[in-house]
Amino acid sequence: MGSALLIIGLLLLAVGMPVAFAMGLASLLFMLIQGGIPLTTIPTRMLNGIDSFPLLAVPFFVLAGSLMNYGGVTRRLVAFSSALVGHLTGGLGHTTVIANMIMAGMSGSAVADATATGSILIPWMVRAGYSPRFAAAVTAAASTIGPIIPPSIAMVIFGSLTGVSTGRLFIGGVVPGVLMGLYLMLVCYLIAKRRGYGKGADFSWRRVLESGVDAILAMVAPIIVLGGILVGVFTPTEAAVVASVYALLLGLGYRELDWSGLRSAGTETIVTSGIVMLIVAASSVTGWIAALMQMPQAIVSFFTVMTDDPRLVLLIINLILLFLGCLMDPVPIMIITIPVFMPLIQRYHFDPVHFGVMMVLNLMIGMITPPVGMSMYITSTIAKISIWDFSMEVWPFIVALVVVLLMVTYWTGLVTFLPNALMGAR
């Protein structure tokens, strides 16, 4: 019966039903067929699924990102990034990566970063002679850094579902996020060198200083968020509230955040948070049924019979997640698979912080792969190119991200070193 639940859910997704409704309807049909389960279980489990203090961080981090986009923060960060690396071969590509790395410390969302930086940098790159395909691909690939460098909405959800410290997950994403940026910049350089994409303006310390002063208040935001968590001033959830207030004050201080921007930021926050919470609520019912049918135990038994090598188990998990990432958004994948994978973490003694960062990084690659990658659609629309053209251009960046994924998978210290050093070994 457990497999029937999965098949029904996949069929509903295949015909285009939204994820939350597909999971909810599949759970309802399962209960009706199984019998003996009161239907009041559905609203009860849905309510319990979102009755979580850590999940309050989601709408506030979304709000912080939206306020920064409408408050002039993105433009200042792009100008500073251009001053730093615009003089290199393929300078605007490097500018895109650096801008996304800095934005990652504020929004925690790949979609928000792709929209914010893409709306500025893609037209700029095209006017400078870069192909629209390259502009869209590098912007989408760079946006995947957003949920890895803290803060991260995806890590908040992982922590909420597993009980793993969100603060440790945040700190664990710093090194992998920097590696993603460096590898993407290497790919930018190699492509630009081969195609003859030129440099920007000559490097100028004065330009760096002026743009840095203009953007310094924006760059303080990640320090406030992470610093407050590390010294124990506030929890990750409270840090999200602080980030939202700071973003509001920043936008008002720049005098670029008006009532229209506030309304738009509020609308985006309500819509995005509503979608995420509905998925979390619906999937909590599916997860409860999976546990009732002992599906996680069956998966553990399957892996145990197949292999005792933890490295092979991690490889198989990565392949499963990469495949699912091509078909679904990260949040529903996490909610569906985490109850299955957590017993494996315990069985093979994987570090849960390491596993969480690895999983989030893996699923971010799905944001730029067809047919459902959201960053892919956003940047392709801005660049006015087809999904086919995007797919033909993005593969070198995907290879770079997969290399980083393998490094993170098999070199645990890349994730665990900073949390253990700054927050103490567990």
C-alpha positions in Angstrom: 0.0 0.0 0.0 2.9 2.3 0.6 4.0 2.0 -3.0 0.5 2.8 -4.1 0.6 6.1 -2.2 3.8 7.0 -4.0 2.5 5.9 -7.4 -0.8 8.0 -7.0 1.2 11.0 -5.9 3.6 10.8 -8.9 0.7 10.3 -11.3 -1.0 13.4 -10.0 2.2 15.4 -10.4 2.6 14.1 -13.9 -0.7 15.5 -15.0 0.3 18.9 -13.7 -1.4 19.0 -10.2 0.4 21.3 -7.7 2.6 19.5 -5.3 0.6 20.2 -2.2 -2.7 19.1 -3.7 -1.1 16.0 -5.2 0.3 14.9 -1.9 -2.9 15.8 0.0 -5.2 14.0 -2.5 -2.9 10.9 -2.6 -3.1 10.8 1.2 -6.8 11.1 1.2 -7.3 8.3 -1.4 -4.9 6.1 0.6 -6.9 6.6 3.7 -10.2 5.8 1.9 -8.8 2.7 0.4 -7.0 1.5 3.5 -10.0 2.2 5.8 -9.9 2.4 9.6 -8.1 5.8 9.6 -10.4 8.8 10.6 -10.3 11.5 8.0 -9.9 14.1 10.8 -6.3 12.9 10.8 -5.6 15.0 7.7 -6.3 18.5 9.2 -4.7 17.4 12.5 -1.5 16.3 10.9 -1.4 19.3 8.6 -1.7 21.7 11.6 1.0 19.8 13.5 3.3 19.9 10.5 3.4 23.7 10.4 3.1 24.3 14.2 6.9 24.9 14.4 8.8 27.9 15.8 11.8 27.4 13.4 9.4 27.6 10.4 8.6 31.2 11.4 12.0 32.0 9.9 10.8 31.2 6.4 8.4 34.2 5.9 10.8 36.6 7.6 13.8 35.6 5.5 11.6 35.9 2.4 10.5 39.3 3.5 14.1 40.4 4.2 15.1 39.4 0.7 12.2 41.2 -0.9 12.8 44.4 1.0 16.4 44.4 0.0 15.4 43.9 -3.7 13.0 46.9 -3.6 15.2 49.0 -1.3 18.1 49.5 -3.7 20.4 46.9 -2.0 20.9 44.7 -5.1 22.0 47.6 -7.3 24.7 48.7 -4.8 26.0 45.1 -4.4 26.2 44.7 -8.2 28.2 47.9 -8.5 30.6 46.8 -5.7 31.0 43.3 -7.2 31.8 44.9 -10.6 34.4 47.1 -9.1 36.1 44.1 -7.5 36.2 41.6 -10.5 34.8 43.4 -13.5 38.3 43.9 -14.9 38.9 40.2 -15.3 38.4 38.3 -18.5 34.6 37.6 -18.6 34.3 40.3 -15.9 30.5 40.6 -15.9 30.2 36.8 -15.4 32.4 37.1 -12.4 30.4 40.1 -11.2 27.3 38.0 -11.4 28.8 35.2 -9.2 30.2 37.6 -6.6 27.0 39.6 -6.4 25.1 36.3 -5.8 27.5 35.3 -3.2 27.0 38.5 -1.3 23.2 38.4 -1.8 23.2 34.8 -0.5 24.1 36.2 2.9 20.8 38.1 2.9 17.9 36.3 1.2 18.6 32.6 1.5 16.6 31.9 -1.6 17.8 31.0 -5.1 14.7 32.3 -6.8 15.0 35.7 -5.1 18.6 36.0 -6.0 18.1 34.9 -9.6 15.3 37.5 -10.0 17.2 40.3 -8.3 20.6 40.0 -9.9 19.2 38.7 -13.2 17.0 41.7 -13.8 20.1 43.9 -13.6 23.0 41.9 -14.9 21.5 39.9 -17.8 20.5 43.0 -19.8 23.9 44.5 -18.9 25.8 41.4 -20.1 23.9 41.3 -23.4 24.6 45.0 -24.1 28.3 44.3 -23.4 28.4 41.6 -26.1 27.9 38.5 -24.0 25.4 35.9 -25.5 22.0 35.9 -23.9 22.4 32.1 -23.3 25.6 32.6 -21.3 24.1 35.5 -19.3 21.1 33.4 -18.3 23.2 30.3 -17.5 25.7 32.0 -15.3 23.1 34.0 -13.5 21.0 30.9 -12.8 24.0 28.8 -11.7 25.2 31.6 -9.4 21.8 31.8 -7.8 22.2 28.3 -6.5 24.7 29.7 -4.0 21.8 31.6 -2.2 20.6 28.7 0.0 24.1 27.4 0.8 25.8 30.5 2.1 23.8 31.4 5.2 21.1 32.2 5.9 19.1 29.6 4.0 15.4 28.9 3.8 16.0 25.3 2.7 18.3 24.7 5.7 15.6 26.1 8.0 13.2 23.6 6.6 15.7 20.7 7.0 16.4 21.7 10.5 12.7 21.9 11.3 12.0 18.5 9.9 15.0 16.7 11.5 15.7 18.6 14.7 19.2 19.4 13.5 20.6 22.7 14.7 19.8 25.4 12.1 22.7 27.5 13.3 25.1 24.6 12.7 23.6 24.1 9.2 24.0 27.8 8.5 27.7 27.8 9.5 28.3 24.5 7.7 27.2 26.0 4.4 29.9 28.8 4.3 32.8 26.8 2.9 30.8 24.8 0.3 29.2 28.1 -0.8 32.5 29.8 -1.3 33.8 26.7 -3.3 30.7 26.9 -5.5 31.5 30.5 -6.3 35.2 29.8 -7.1 34.4 26.9 -9.4 31.7 28.9 -11.2 34.1 31.7 -11.7 36.7 29.3 -13.1 34.1 28.1 -15.6 33.2 31.8 -16.5 36.9 32.5 -17.1 37.4 29.4 -19.4 34.3 30.2 -21.5 35.1 33.9 -21.7 38.7 33.2 -22.7 37.5 30.8 -25.5 34.8 33.1 -26.8 36.6 36.4 -26.4 34.3 38.0 -23.9 36.0 41.2 -22.9 36.9 42.8 -19.7 35.1 45.6 -18.0 36.6 48.9 -16.8 40.2 48.8 -15.6 40.6 48.0 -11.9 40.5 51.1 -9.7 41.0 51.2 -5.9 39.0 54.4 -5.9 36.0 52.7 -7.6 36.2 49.8 -5.2 36.3 52.2 -2.2 33.5 54.3 -3.4 31.2 51.4 -4.3 32.2 49.6 -1.1 31.2 52.6 1.0 27.9 52.8 -0.8 27.3 49.1 -0.2 28.8 48.7 3.3 25.6 48.8 5.2 24.1 46.2 3.0 27.1 43.9 3.5 26.7 44.2 7.3 23.5 42.2 7.2 25.1 38.7 7.0 27.4 39.7 9.8 24.5 40.7 12.0 22.6 37.5 11.2 25.5 35.0 11.7 27.2 37.0 14.5 24.0 37.1 16.5 23.5 33.4 16.1 27.1 32.5 17.0 27.2 34.6 20.1 23.8 33.5 21.2 22.0 36.8 21.1 19.2 35.3 19.1 18.1 32.1 17.5 18.0 31.6 13.7 14.2 32.3 13.7 14.8 35.6 15.6 17.7 36.3 13.3 15.2 36.3 10.4 13.1 39.0 12.2 16.2 41.1 12.8 17.2 40.7 9.1 13.7 41.9 8.0 13.8 44.9 10.3 17.4 45.8 9.2 16.3 45.4 5.5 13.4 47.8 6.1 15.6 50.4 7.8 18.2 50.0 5.0 15.6 50.6 2.3 14.2 53.6 4.1 17.6 55.0 4.7 18.5 54.7 1.0 15.2 56.5 0.3 14.4 53.9 -2.4 11.8 51.9 -0.6 8.3 53.5 -1.1 4.8 52.3 -0.4 4.6 50.6 -3.7 7.8 48.6 -2.9 6.5 47.8 0.5 3.2 46.4 -0.9 5.1 44.4 -3.5 7.5 43.0 -0.9 4.6 42.1 1.3 2.7 40.4 -1.5 5.7 38.4 -2.5 6.3 37.3 1.1 2.7 36.2 1.6 2.5 34.3 -1.7 5.9 32.5 -1.3 5.4 31.7 2.4 1.9 30.5 1.7 3.1 28.1 -1.0 5.9 26.7 1.2 3.7 26.3 4.3 0.9 24.6 2.3 3.5 22.1 0.9 4.9 21.5 4.4 1.4 20.9 5.8 0.3 18.6 3.1 3.5 16.6 3.1 3.3 16.1 6.9 0.3 13.8 6.2 2.2 11.9 3.6 5.1 11.5 5.9 2.9 10.2 8.7 1.4 7.6 6.4 4.9 6.6 5.2 5.9 6.1 8.8 2.7 4.1 9.5 3.5 1.8 6.6 7.1 1.5 7.8 8.5 2.7 4.5 11.7 4.2 6.0 12.5 0.8 7.6 12.0 -0.9 4.3 14.3 1.5 2.6 17.0 1.0 5.3 16.7 -2.8 4.8 17.0 -2.4 1.1 20.3 -0.4 1.4 21.6 -2.7 4.1 21.1 -5.8 1.9 22.6 -4.0 -1.1 25.8 -2.6 0.5 27.5 -1.9 3.7 29.8 0.8 2.1 28.7 4.3 3.4 30.4 5.9 0.4 28.3 4.0 -2.0 25.1 4.8 0.0 25.9 8.5 -0.3 26.5 8.2 -4.0 23.1 6.5 -4.5 21.4 9.1 -2.4 23.0 11.9 -4.4 21.9 10.2 -7.7 18.3 9.9 -6.4 18.2 13.5 -5.3 19.7 14.7 -8.6 17.0 12.8 -10.5 14.2 14.1 -8.3 15.6 17.6 -8.6 14.9 17.5 -12.3 11.2 16.7 -11.6 10.3 18.7 -8.5 11.1 21.7 -6.4 13.6 21.4 -3.5 11.1 21.8 -0.6 8.7 18.9 -1.5 11.7 16.7 -2.2 13.1 17.4 1.2 9.7 16.8 2.9 9.1 13.5 1.1 12.6 12.1 1.3 13.9 13.2 4.7 11.7 10.7 6.7 13.1 8.0 4.4 16.8 9.1 4.6 17.0 9.9 8.4 17.1 6.2 9.4 19.9 5.8 6.9 21.8 8.6 8.5 21.5 6.8 11.9 22.2 3.4 10.4 25.4 4.5 8.7 26.4 7.1 11.3 26.4 10.1 8.9 26.9 13.5 10.5 23.4 15.1 10.2 24.8 18.6 9.6 27.0 17.3 6.8 24.1 15.4 5.3 21.8 18.4 5.5 24.3 20.7 3.7 25.0 18.0 1.1 21.3 17.5 0.5 20.5 21.2 0.1 23.5 21.7 -2.3 22.3 18.7 -4.3 18.8 20.0 -4.6 20.0 23.5 -5.6 21.5 21.9 -8.8 17.9 20.9 -9.7 17.0 24.7 -9.8 18.9 24.9 -13.1 18.0 21.6 -14.7 15.0 21.0 -17.0 12.1 20.5 -16.9 11.2 22.3 -13.7 14.2 24.3 -12.5 12.8 27.7 -11.3 16.0 29.6 -11.6 16.2 28.3 -15.2 12.8 29.6 -16.0 13.4 33.0 -14.4 16.7 33.7 -16.1 15.5 32.3 -19.5 12.5 34.6 -19.4 14.7 37.7 -18.6 17.2 36.8 -21.4 14.3 35.9 -23.8 15.8 32.5 -24.7 14.3 29.0 -25.0 14.8 26.3 -22.3 16.6 24.3 -25.0 19.1 27.1 -25.5 19.6 27.5 -21.8 20.1 23.7 -21.3 22.8 23.7 -24.0 24.7 26.5 -22.3 24.3 25.6 -18.6 26.0 22.2 -18.6 29.6 23.4 -17.8 28.2 25.2 -14.7 26.3 22.0 -13.7 29.5 20.0 -14.0 31.3 22.5 -11.7 28.5 22.3 -9.1 28.5 18.5 -9.3 32.3 18.5 -8.6 31.7 20.7 -5.5 28.9 18.3 -4.5 31.2 15.3 -4.7 33.9 17.2 -2.7 31.3 18.1 0.0 29.9 14.5 0.0 33.2 12.8 0.6 35.1 15.4 2.5 33.0 15.8 5.6 35.3 18.4 7.1 34.4 21.0 4.5 31.0 21.2 6.2 31.8 20.3 9.8 35.0 22.2 10.5 33.5 25.7 10.9 30.5 24.6 13.1 32.8 22.6 15.3 35.3 25.4 15.6 32.9 28.2 16.2 30.1 26.4 18.1 31.9 23.5 19.7 32.1 19.9 18.7 29.0 17.9 19.7 
